[in-house]
Amino acid sequence: MSKLVSSCPTTCRVSSTHQTCEPADPASLTSSDCGSCTVETTDKGISCLSCGGCPTGTCDPGCSNGLGIYVAERGNYCFGAPEHPDERSVRRGGAFCPEAFVNRELEGKQTVMLRGLAWPGWTPVELPVSAVHGDVVKAVRSARIKDGNFQLTLDDDSFFSGVSISQVELRVGANPNAPAYRLGFGEHELGVTSRYRVQYTGADGPKPLCAGPYPNSPPARTAFLPGRAVDGWNAYVTEEPNVVTMACETGAIVTCSQVWGYVPWNTGKGQPDTMLETIYASCLQAKRAAYFVEAGHLRSYTRSGIEVRRRDQLNIKADVIEDVEAVWGPQGAECITPENNRLKDPQLASQLQELATKYGVPSCKSGEGTLVTGPFP
């Protein structure tokens, strides 16, 4: 059920699924319209700051850092999207934002699909994946992480893992002879999981899947998160054993596990760990400064290159934090001290205080909790 709202510069539709805006008339929409769009609803007071929505954190023109989930910078990580898209150009060309490899059984056969969100409409879709080795096209039977390495098994029982993945080209789409997209895996590095420089090829030629964090920097790597799906709108984590999530190393998914050290499983035993899972899910919100996600307010209040002090319940990181910014949980800030925002912005502090009051997020009385952040001096 959608509700039409007329308080934006353009008319927006609030989706009950994603609690975000979609333009009723895409042809009339501009980036500036999206940046100023604010929507109220009666149940949670949902505020939407991007009329077009921003799946995977790649395209929000109203936020300085996108949503930051799959990638830190907007304008990349979506197949078919221009380098610096505005809403109209993305709509004209269409876009597919990949999120995960999914192992399925279809018609009695094991197969692999690539899940993502597709424009128009940012509709969840799964596209078939095949592989080319030499000149032979083969079905991909499974995609998984084994001993940290990304591994593909083809329908003839051959498999490629780690460095050898570069020997195959993945074709995405129903017709492998005329695929919608081609994926090539280049330079490999093993961290918590495999990391590659991935290139995709669509109708407009080859492009890096993940742009670098700064202008003129080399492309960023792509890495993986096994057994878990991450919502591209609010960063909520769901356990899905048949899924291998794929994301850029600049986004929260990879930064939290491979840079900040919050791997969501026991690396020594290879076993699930509830506390590690909770810290990781909390980090996805903390890294992005997504304070009010639980209320449906999806905006990120940080910028690339902004560092924060961190202290977690297991002392994986144990910074001394004198000025607590927020205590985090998997659904956003559990408490907040607006004047201690990481951007050290007095105007932002005032805005955050209004939002905290509106959404019922209390002030922090202590610096104790699953994950605590504070600004650098």
N, C-alpha and C positions, 0 to 999 in steps of 0.2 A: 504494500500500500504506500503510495507516494503522496506527499502533501505539497501543493503549490504555494509558494511564498513570493510575495511581491516587494519585500523590503530591500532587495538588492538593486543595483543599477540595471541589471537585467533580471528577468524572472528566472528563479531557480527552483529546482525540484529537490526536495530532501528525500534521500533514499533511506528506507527503514533498515536496509541491510548494512549499508556502510555509514549511514549518518553523515552524509556529505552532500554537496550540491552538484547537480548536473543541469546544464542549461536547457531550458525548454526550447530555445531557438538558437542552436549552435552558430548559425550563419551571422548572427548579430553580435556575437561575443568577442571581446578583445581581452588581451592580457591585463590591461588596466582595470577592466571591469572585474575580473576574477580577484585581483589583489585587494579590492575594497569590499568584496561581498561578505556581508555578515547576516546570519540567519538565526532567528530565535524560534524555539519550539516550547510548548507549554510544559512538557514533562521533565526535561533535563536542561532546558535552556541551551541547546546545542548551538555552537557558534561555528560557522563554516567560513574559512578564510580563502577558499579557492573554489570558484564556481564549477570548475571542471574536475575537481577532485585530484588526487595525486597518488595513484597506485605506485607502489615500490619506492616512493620518495623521489621521483625523478622529474616531476613536471610542475611543481607548485610555484606559480609566478608570484604568489603573495608572501612567500616565506624565504628568508635569506639562505636557508640550508635545506630546502625541500622538507620532506618528512624524514629523510636520512636513514631509512630502514635497510633497503637493499643497496643503496649508493648514497654518498654524501651530496653530490652535486646533481642538479637537475640537468636535463638535456642529453643524457646518455642512459645506457642500460635498457632502452626500449628499441627493439628491432624496428627499423623503418622510421624512427623519429629523427628529425634533423638535429644537428649538433646543438643549436640553441632554439628550441621550438617555441612558437607561440601557440595559442590554442587552435587557431585556424589552420596553421600549416600541419599540425599533427592530425587534425581531422581530415584534411584533404588527402594526406598520404596514408593514413591509418598507422597503427602501431601495435606491437605486441611486446609486452614486458614480461620476460621469463622469470619464473620464481623457483621451480623445482622439477627434477626428474621424478616421475612416478612409475613404479613397477605395477603393472596391471595384468590380470588374466582376462583375455578377450577371445571369445569363441574357442576356449580350451587351450589357448596358447599364451605363454608368457611374453609380454611385450612392454616396451618403455614408451611413455608419453612425456612431453614437455608441457608442464602446466604454467599458465600465466594469465595476464589480463590483457584483453584486446580492445582497442578502440575501433569503431564507435561504441560508446557505452561502457567501456572498461568492464567488459563481460568476462567472467572466468571461463577459460577454455583449456582443453588439453589437445595438443597436436602430436601425431605419431612421429617417432624418431627411428630413422634407419641409419646405416653406416656404410661408407665406401672405403674399402681397403684394396689398394691397387685400382682395378677398373670394375670390381665386383660390388654390387649393392647387396647388403645383407640386413636382415631384421636385427634389431637390438633386443636381446632377451632380458637383460637385467642391467641395472646401474646401481652401484653400491659403493660404500667406503669399506675397505679392508686394510687393516694395519695403517690407517691414515691415508692410504692411497685411493684415489678415485679409480674405479674398475668398471669396465664395460664387458659384458659377455654377449657374443653374437649367436645367431641361431645355429651355427655350425660348431658350437662349443669352443670356438677360439675366444680368447679374452685379451684385453689390453689394459694395462694398469700403470699408473704413475707416468714415467717418461714416455712409455710406448703408446700412450693415448694419442700422441702427435702423429702417429702413423695412420690414423683414421680421420675421415671427415664425416661429421654428423649432418644428416639432412633432415630438416624439420618440415613436416607437411604430409598430406595424404599421398601425394605422388612423388616418390623418391627421384624419379627422372626429371621432374620439374618442381623441385621443392620450393616452398615459400622462402626458406632461409637455409643457409649452410653455416655450420659451426666448425672452426678449426682451433685446436688446442696447441699452443706454442710452448714457450719456455716454461719448464716445470720446476717447482720448488716444494719441498715437503716441510710443512709446519705441523700444526695440529692435524690438518688434512692437506691434501694436495692443493697447490695454488698454481694457476696457469695464467698466461696472457692469452686471452681468448679473443678471436676475431670472428665476426659474423659477416655474411655476404647476403645481401638482398638485392632488390632491383637496381639500387643505386651504387653497387660495388661494395668492396670490403671496408669494414670499419672495426675499430676496437670495441669490444663489448663494454669495457669499463674505462672511462676517461680518467686521466690522472687527477690528483687532488688540486693542482694549481695550473694556471695557463702555461703551456709549453712543456709541462712535465710529461714523462713517458706514460703510456697507458697503465692503469692499475691492474692488479691481478684479480682473478676470480677464484673464490674458494667455496667450500661446501660445509653444510651442516646436516649430518645424517639423522634420519629417524624423526625429524621434526619439521613441521610446516610453520611458517611465520606469515601472519596476515600482513599484506602489503599496505593496509590502511592504518592499523592501530598497533602493529608489532606484537600482537598476542601470539603466544607459542602453543601449538597443538602437537601432541605426540602422534606421529604417523609412521609406523615402522617401515612402510613401503615407499617412503619419500626420501629423496636427497635434495635438500634445498641448495640453491646456487646463488651467490651474491658477490658483489664487489667488495674488495678489502677496505674500501673507504667507508662503507655503510656500517650500521650498528651490528648487524648479524655477524660479520666477520671480525670487526674491531673488538667486540666484547669477548669473543672466544680466543682469537689469535693474537691480539695486541694487549688488551687489558687483562687477559689471563683467566677469564671466567668461562672455562670449558664446562658445558652442562652435563658432564658425566665424569666419573672417577677414571682418570687416565691411567692410573696404576693398575686398577683391577678391570678396567673396561666395563664397569658396571654402572647402572643408573644410580643417581644420588639426588634425593629430593631437595636438599639444601642447595646444592650446586645448580640444579635446575631453576630454583627460585631466584638465586642471585643472578643467573644469566638472564632470565626473563625481566628482572628488575633493571639490569644494565641496558637492555634494549630501549627502555624509556629514559633512563638517566643520561645515556650518551647523547640522546637527541634533545634533552631538556623538554620532553613532552609531558608537562606537568599534569594536564587535565584530561588525559585520554579516557579515563573511566567515565567522564561526563560526556563523552562524545566530541570533545574539543581536540581536534587532531593536530593542532599546530605545534611545530618545533620552535623553541626559543633559544637557538644557539647559532653559531656560525662555524665554518671550517677553520681549523687551527686554534680554536678556543680550548684551553686545557682546564681540567678541574682536579681538585684533590678528591681522593676516594678512600673510603674505609668500609670494609664489608664484614659480615658476621663471622667469617672464617679467617679473617686477617690475610687473605690472599694479597690484598693491598691494604696497608695500614697507615695512611697519611695522618698526620696531626691536623685536625680540622677545628679551627677556632670559631669560624663563622659558618654555620651550617646553612647551606642553600636549600637542601631538601633531603628527606628520607624517602627512599624509593621502594615500590613494590611492583609486581608484574603488570599492574594496571595504571601506573603513573605515580605521581607524588602522593605519599601518605600524609605528609605535612610539608609546609614550605615557609621559607623566610624570604619574602620578595626582595628586601633591601640587600640581600646577599646573592642576588642573581649573578651568574658567572660572567655576564657581559658588563657588570658594574655600571648599569644604566639606570639612573634615577627615574626617568620616564617609564622605562619598562617595569621598574619596581612598583610604581603606582598602578600600572595596568594589571600586573600580576596580582596585586592585592585585591583589586576589584574582582578579578576572575576567581580568586581563591574564596572570597566572600560569597560570590554568586554560586559557586559549585560546592561550597561546604567543605573545602580543604583547610584543615586547621593550621595554625602557626606551629612551628617546631619548638617544643619545650626542652628537648634534649637532642643529643646527637647519636642516639642509639637506634638501630634497626638493621634490616637486611643489607641495605646499601645506602651509604651516606655520602653526599657530595658537598663540596665547598669551593668557593672561588680561589684562584691563585692570588697571592698578595699583589 
